[in-house]
Amino acid sequence: MKFYAVVLSLVLVALQYRLWLGEDGERSLSRLKQSVKAQTSENQALSQRNDQLKAEVKDLKEGLSALEERARNDLGMIGSNETFYEVADSSAGPAAPLAPAPVAAPKAQHINR
């Protein structure tokens, strides 16, 4: 009887080891849960970004205001009846005068005779 109790205890310890520390045990399950949680939060962020991009595409297809805003911000364009003013930061001190652009020397022409 004592022998069976020892064998059953060893089997119980082996099963507990596999449950808690084994390859498919609780540690692995915990890591998978953390991975799923991280992937879910990343998916939510990407879903929000996709919604923003869809709204921007819709606005670009249907309205001119988004197209005009992009032209102004990204390309630095202004309208034909507008005047561009650049405001300098007064805390930076006096602005240095702009140097004239260098003039390229005319290319020498060779005449073959």
Secondary structure, DSSP 8 states (H G I E B T S, - for coil): -HHHHHHHHHHHHHHHHHHHHSTTSHHHHHHHHHHHHHHHHHHHHHHHHHHHHHHHHHHHHH-SHHHHHHHHHHH----TT--------GGG-S-------------------
